[in-house]
């Protein structure tokens, strides 16, 4: 579909996100208050920023000037400084846009953290295309797939600001592990009780399994309304909860659809591994590889990638009907 080229939205305005007729805070709205409280509570916690988000830590920096660090617009240094703090025994929280946190400094993520055997909490903003007016430089649909090339990363993808707060605290408390928390302005209407590990069963059925990741849950529930499928909800995708998917597939059948808010197919190998000794089919839905070169609005990008409820219903239904036809 054509995208609207008139959008010039400033990213800061995304700190207020419309859901229906109301305005709710965003996951990123929770970031600075939660981390500020953690800085007050735990002398090991430090936050490292690359200019973005500094205004939100002005008061906190006055209380903890040695643990709120701004490296300027230097993303490789951002991750390297976080790794250096981890080597001294601190628990660094490192924050910027996803494209500047995972893609641009990937060598530092790989070597300064992974190779040196130290951990940090990387917290991103802008998700796959949360700020379309920023252009392709500010989009990162491949971030989780890129982290999948490295060992030992925990990846949280909250679907609601309350879940983001829970998972941020969980990530900081996770010893010295390497954790990525992916924040988005896209959000489900209601939070669920997430625990940083398990998939949740939201709906049970007998004709297949649909796994909704983070902010995709509401669209998946609308898309599968009236369908006899089990819907699982994931806010922690690495480690992948293979046991939950396997239980669901054993009950609901071997057709599995993954709906992820980043690169399509990112978790299909994990799903296939979980079901390796069972005959099964997996469909991975998510953001396509084709670059959309017009700015537009978030909803237009969602629809263009087939992640709106109507498109999901068509794609999921077609997949499940093909599987039922093959079995008959």
Residue pairs with C-beta under 8 A, 6 or more apart in sequence:
1 300
1 303
1 304
2 294
3 132
3 292
3 294
3 295
3 296
3 297
3 300
3 301
3 304
4 294
4 295
4 296
4 297
4 300
5 294
5 295
5 296
7 132
7 133
7 295
7 296
7 297
8 133
8 295
9 131
9 132
9 133
10 133
11 126
11 131
11 133
11 134
11 138
14 26
14 28
14 130
14 131
14 185
15 25
15 26
15 28
15 29
16 23
16 25
16 26
17 23
17 24
17 25
17 26
17 185
17 186
17 187
18 24
19 187
19 189
20 189
24 161
24 187
25 161
26 161
26 183
26 184
26 185
26 187
27 158
27 160
27 161
27 164
27 183
27 184
27 185
27 187
28 125
28 183
28 185
29 161
30 161
30 164
30 165
30 168
31 53
31 56
31 95
31 123
31 125
31 164
31 168
31 183
32 53
32 56
32 57
32 60
34 165
34 168
34 169
35 45
35 47
35 57
35 60
35 93
35 168
35 172
36 57
36 59
36 60
38 45
38 93
38 169
38 172
39 45
39 46
39 47
39 60
39 63
39 64
39 67
39 68
40 63
40 64
42 91
42 172
44 89
44 90
44 91
45 67
45 90
45 91
45 93
45 172
46 67
46 68
46 69
46 85
46 90
46 91
46 92
46 93
47 57
47 67
47 68
47 69
47 92
47 93
47 94
47 95
48 69
48 71
48 78
48 81
48 82
48 85
48 92
48 93
48 94
48 95
49 57
49 68
49 69
49 70
49 71
49 78
49 95
49 96
50 70
50 71
50 72
50 73
50 74
50 75
50 77
50 78
50 96
50 100
51 70
51 72
51 73
52 95
52 96
52 97
52 100
52 125
53 95
53 96
53 125
54 70
57 68
60 68
61 68
67 90
69 81
69 85
71 77
71 78
71 81
75 96
75 100
75 101
75 104
75 105
76 104
76 105
76 107
76 108
78 94
78 96
78 100
78 101
78 105
79 94
79 101
79 105
79 108
79 109
79 112
79 113
79 120
79 122
80 105
80 108
80 112
81 92
82 92
82 94
82 112
82 113
82 120
82 122
83 92
83 108
83 112
83 113
83 116
83 118
83 120
84 112
85 92
85 120
86 92
86 113
86 118
86 119
86 120
86 176
87 116
87 118
91 119
91 120
91 121
91 172
91 176
92 120
92 121
93 120
93 121
93 123
93 172
94 101
94 120
94 121
94 122
94 123
95 101
95 122
95 123
95 124
95 125
96 124
96 125
97 124
97 125
97 126
97 131
97 138
97 140
98 124
98 125
98 126
98 127
98 128
98 140
98 143
98 182
99 126
99 137
99 138
99 139
99 140
99 143
101 122
101 123
101 124
101 143
102 109
102 122
102 124
102 140
102 143
102 146
102 147
102 180
103 140
103 142
103 143
103 146
106 146
109 122
109 147
109 150
110 150
112 118
113 119
113 120
113 178
114 150
114 151
114 152
114 178
118 176
119 174
119 175
119 176
119 177
119 178
119 179
120 178
120 179
121 168
121 171
121 172
121 174
121 179
121 180
121 181
122 178
122 179
122 180
122 181
123 168
123 171
123 180
123 181
123 183
124 140
124 143
124 180
124 181
124 182
124 183
125 183
126 134
126 138
126 139
126 140
126 184
127 140
127 182
127 183
127 184
127 185
127 186
127 261
127 262
128 139
128 140
128 141
128 184
128 261
128 262
128 287
128 301
129 139
129 141
129 287
129 292
129 298
129 301
130 184
130 185
130 186
130 298
131 138
132 139
132 295
132 296
132 297
132 298
132 300
132 301
133 295
135 295
136 291
136 293
140 262
141 262
141 263
141 286
141 287
142 262
142 263
143 180
143 182
143 262
144 155
144 157
144 180
144 182
144 237
144 238
144 260
144 262
144 263
144 266
145 262
145 263
145 266
147 153
147 155
147 180
147 238
148 238
148 266
152 177
152 178
153 178
153 179
153 180
153 238
154 171
154 174
154 177
154 178
154 179
154 180
154 196
154 236
154 238
154 239
155 179
155 180
155 182
155 236
155 237
155 238
156 167
156 170
156 171
156 179
156 180
156 181
156 182
156 196
156 235
156 236
156 237
157 182
157 213
157 214
157 215
157 234
157 235
157 236
157 237
157 261
157 262
158 164
158 166
158 167
158 181
158 182
158 183
158 194
158 214
158 215
158 235
159 187
159 188
159 191
159 192
159 213
159 214
159 215
159 216
159 217
159 233
159 235
160 187
160 188
160 190
160 191
160 192
160 215
161 187
161 191
162 191
163 191
163 192
163 194
163 235
164 181
164 183
166 194
166 196
167 181
167 194
167 196
167 235
167 236
168 181
170 195
170 196
171 179
171 181
171 196
174 196
182 214
182 262
184 214
184 215
184 261
185 298
186 215
186 261
186 298
186 302
187 215
188 215
188 217
188 218
189 218
192 200
192 202
192 217
192 233
192 235
193 200
194 200
194 235
194 236
196 235
196 236
197 236
197 239
197 241
198 236
198 241
198 244
199 211
199 232
199 233
199 234
199 241
199 244
199 245
200 232
200 233
200 234
201 230
201 231
201 232
201 233
201 244
201 248
202 212
202 217
202 221
202 231
202 232
202 233
203 221
203 224
203 229
203 230
203 231
204 230
204 251
204 252
205 227
205 228
205 229
205 230
205 231
205 252
206 228
206 251
206 252
206 253
207 227
207 228
207 229
207 252
207 253
207 255
207 320
207 324
208 229
208 230
208 252
208 253
208 255
208 256
208 257
208 320
208 323
209 229
209 230
209 231
209 232
209 245
209 248
209 249
209 252
209 253
209 255
209 256
209 257
210 220
210 224
210 229
210 230
210 231
210 232
210 256
210 257
210 259
210 316
211 231
211 232
211 233
211 234
211 245
211 256
211 257
211 258
211 259
211 267
211 271
212 219
212 220
212 221
212 231
212 232
212 233
212 234
212 259
213 234
213 235
213 237
213 258
213 259
213 260
213 261
213 267
214 234
214 235
214 261
215 261
216 259
216 260
216 261
216 307
217 231
217 233
218 309
219 259
219 302
219 307
219 308
219 309
219 312
220 231
220 259
220 309
220 312
221 231
222 309
222 313
223 309
223 310
223 312
223 313
223 316
224 231
224 313
224 316
227 316
227 317
227 320
229 252
229 316
229 320
230 248
230 251
230 252
232 244
232 245
232 248
234 241
237 260
237 267
237 270
240 267
240 270
240 271
240 273
240 274
242 270
242 273
242 274
243 274
245 256
245 271
245 274
245 275
246 274
246 275
246 278
249 256
249 275
249 278
249 280
250 278
253 323
254 275
254 278
254 279
254 280
254 281
254 323
255 280
255 281
255 283
255 319
255 320
255 323
256 271
256 275
256 280
256 281
256 282
256 283
257 282
257 283
257 285
257 316
257 319
257 320
258 265
258 267
258 268
258 271
258 282
258 283
258 284
258 285
258 286
259 285
259 286
259 307
259 312
260 266
260 267
260 284
260 285
260 286
260 287
261 286
261 287
261 307
262 286
262 287
263 286
263 287
263 289
264 284
264 285
264 286
264 287
264 288
264 289
264 305
265 284
265 286
266 284
266 286
267 284
268 282
268 284
271 282
271 284
272 280
272 282
275 282
281 319
281 323
283 315
283 316
283 319
285 306
285 307
285 312
285 315
285 316
286 305
286 307
287 305
287 307
288 305
288 306
292 301
292 304
296 304
299 308
302 308
303 311
306 312
306 315
